């Protein structure tokens, strides 16, 4: 409770002080506003001066900057032309080298083709020789087979004739013997 009384007393004193100072308040505010305005104008004037000096400096440096830009472009152009010239020289040397090596390359290709052809012909001859041997072997085997078949037929024929003769002999014998 005491705090509230103290607080209320302090508030009342502040209000009295404010009321006493009120007549001088507008003059102080006016002075403060004028000071702020003067300060703001001084800052704007200073900034305008700086901006003017920057613009003057830029205008002064512009020809130098343009000259540097032009010199850089010329340097770049010269460098680019040198690179193109170097590349053209390299390309010309590669073309000359290719032209010089072309006959040797053609000779190598022709030699390779001839080697391949000779190899292929050798393979064909070898295959033809093997085929001829197979044919000879088959012919020989056919002869042997025919001879075996002929010998078998003769053997079969001889056996059949012997059987027929034996049967004939048995019949004759049976005819010659009286019945029992």
C-alpha positions as CSV (number, residue, x, y, z in Angstrom):
1,X,0.0,0.0,0.0
2,X,2.8,2.3,0.9
3,X,4.3,1.7,-2.6
4,X,1.1,2.9,-4.2
5,X,1.2,6.1,-2.1
6,X,4.8,6.7,-3.0
7,X,4.1,6.0,-6.6
8,X,1.1,8.4,-6.7
9,X,3.3,11.1,-5.0
10,X,6.0,10.7,-7.5
11,X,3.5,10.9,-10.4
12,X,2.0,14.0,-8.9
13,X,5.4,15.7,-8.7
14,X,6.2,14.8,-12.3
15,X,2.9,16.3,-13.4
16,X,3.7,19.6,-11.5
17,X,7.2,19.8,-13.0
18,X,5.7,19.2,-16.5
19,X,3.1,21.9,-16.0
20,X,5.9,24.3,-14.8
21,X,8.1,23.5,-17.8
22,X,5.4,23.6,-20.4
23,X,5.7,27.3,-21.4
24,X,9.4,26.7,-22.5
25,X,8.7,23.4,-24.2
26,X,7.6,24.8,-27.6
27,X,10.6,27.0,-27.9
28,X,12.9,24.1,-27.1
29,X,11.1,21.9,-29.7
30,X,11.4,24.6,-32.3
31,X,15.1,25.0,-31.6
32,X,15.5,21.2,-31.8
33,X,13.6,21.1,-35.1
34,X,15.7,23.9,-36.5
35,X,18.9,22.2,-35.4
36,X,17.8,18.9,-36.9
37,X,16.8,20.6,-40.1
38,X,20.1,22.4,-40.3
39,X,22.0,19.2,-39.6
40,X,20.0,17.3,-42.3
41,X,20.6,20.1,-44.8
42,X,24.3,20.0,-44.0
43,X,24.3,16.2,-44.6
44,X,22.5,16.6,-47.9
45,X,24.8,19.4,-49.0
46,X,27.8,17.2,-48.1
47,X,26.4,14.2,-49.9
48,X,25.6,16.4,-53.0
49,X,29.2,17.7,-52.9
50,X,30.6,14.1,-52.7
51,X,28.3,13.0,-55.5
52,X,29.5,16.0,-57.6
53,X,33.1,15.1,-56.9
54,X,32.5,11.5,-57.8
55,X,30.8,12.5,-61.1
56,X,33.7,14.8,-61.9
57,X,36.2,12.1,-61.1
58,X,34.3,9.6,-63.3
59,X,34.1,12.2,-66.2
60,X,37.9,12.8,-65.8
61,X,38.7,9.1,-65.7
62,X,36.3,8.1,-68.6
63,X,38.7,8.7,-71.4
64,X,41.5,6.8,-69.6
65,X,39.0,3.9,-68.9
66,X,37.9,3.9,-72.6
67,X,41.5,3.9,-73.7
68,X,42.2,0.9,-71.4
69,X,39.2,-0.9,-72.7
70,X,40.2,-0.4,-76.3
71,X,43.8,-1.5,-75.5
72,X,42.5,-4.6,-73.8
73,X,40.2,-5.4,-76.8
74,X,43.2,-4.9,-79.2
75,X,45.4,-7.1,-77.0
76,X,42.6,-9.8,-76.9
77,X,42.2,-9.5,-80.7
78,X,45.9,-9.9,-81.3
79,X,46.1,-12.9,-79.0
80,X,43.1,-14.5,-80.7
81,X,44.6,-14.0,-84.1
82,X,47.9,-15.5,-82.9
83,X,46.1,-18.5,-81.6
84,X,44.1,-18.9,-84.9
85,X,47.4,-18.6,-86.8
86,X,49.1,-21.2,-84.6
87,X,46.1,-23.6,-85.0
88,X,46.1,-23.1,-88.8
89,X,49.9,-23.9,-88.8
90,X,49.3,-27.0,-86.7
91,X,46.5,-28.1,-89.0
92,X,48.7,-27.6,-92.1
93,X,51.5,-29.6,-90.5
94,X,49.1,-32.4,-89.7
95,X,47.8,-32.4,-93.2
96,X,51.3,-32.5,-94.6
97,X,52.2,-35.4,-92.3
98,X,49.0,-37.3,-93.3
99,X,49.8,-36.7,-97.0
100,X,53.4,-37.9,-96.4
101,X,52.2,-41.0,-94.5
102,X,49.4,-41.9,-97.0
103,X,51.6,-44.0,-99.4
104,X,53.1,-46.0,-96.5
105,X,49.6,-46.5,-95.1
106,X,48.3,-47.6,-98.5
107,X,51.3,-50.0,-98.8
108,X,50.6,-51.5,-95.4
109,X,47.0,-51.9,-96.2
110,X,47.8,-53.6,-99.5
111,X,50.4,-55.9,-97.8
112,X,47.8,-56.8,-95.2
113,X,45.2,-57.6,-97.8
114,X,47.7,-59.7,-99.7
115,X,48.6,-61.5,-96.5
116,X,45.0,-62.1,-95.7
117,X,44.3,-63.3,-99.2
118,X,47.3,-65.7,-99.1
119,X,46.1,-67.0,-95.7
120,X,42.6,-67.5,-97.0
121,X,44.0,-69.3,-100.1
122,X,46.1,-71.5,-97.9
123,X,43.1,-72.4,-95.8
124,X,41.1,-73.2,-98.9
125,X,43.9,-75.4,-100.3
126,X,44.1,-77.2,-96.9
127,X,40.4,-77.7,-96.8
128,X,40.4,-78.9,-100.4
129,X,43.2,-81.4,-99.6
130,X,41.3,-82.6,-96.5
131,X,38.1,-83.0,-98.6
132,X,40.1,-85.0,-101.3
133,X,41.5,-87.3,-98.6
134,X,38.0,-87.8,-97.2
135,X,36.7,-88.7,-100.6
136,X,39.6,-91.1,-101.2
137,X,39.0,-92.7,-97.8
138,X,35.3,-92.9,-98.5
139,X,35.9,-94.5,-101.9
140,X,38.4,-96.9,-100.4
141,X,35.9,-97.8,-97.6
142,X,33.1,-98.2,-100.2
143,X,35.3,-100.6,-102.2
144,X,36.1,-102.5,-99.0
145,X,32.5,-102.5,-98.1
146,X,31.4,-103.7,-101.5
147,X,34.1,-106.5,-101.4
148,X,32.8,-107.5,-97.9
149,X,29.2,-107.5,-99.1
150,X,30.2,-109.5,-102.2
151,X,32.1,-112.0,-100.1
152,X,29.2,-112.2,-97.6
153,X,26.7,-112.8,-100.5
154,X,29.0,-115.5,-102.0
155,X,29.3,-117.1,-98.5
156,X,25.5,-116.9,-98.1
157,X,25.0,-118.3,-101.6
158,X,27.5,-121.1,-100.9
159,X,25.8,-121.9,-97.6
160,X,22.4,-121.9,-99.2
161,X,23.7,-124.2,-102.0
162,X,25.3,-126.5,-99.4
163,X,22.0,-126.6,-97.5
164,X,20.1,-127.2,-100.6
165,X,22.5,-130.0,-101.6
166,X,22.3,-131.5,-98.2
167,X,18.5,-131.5,-98.3
168,X,18.6,-132.9,-101.8
169,X,21.0,-135.6,-100.6
170,X,18.7,-136.3,-97.7
171,X,15.7,-136.7,-100.0
172,X,17.5,-139.0,-102.4
173,X,18.7,-141.0,-99.5
174,X,15.2,-141.1,-98.2
175,X,13.9,-142.3,-101.6
176,X,16.5,-145.0,-101.9
177,X,15.8,-146.4,-98.5
178,X,12.7,-148.6,-98.1
179,X,10.1,-147.5,-95.7
180,X,10.2,-149.1,-92.3
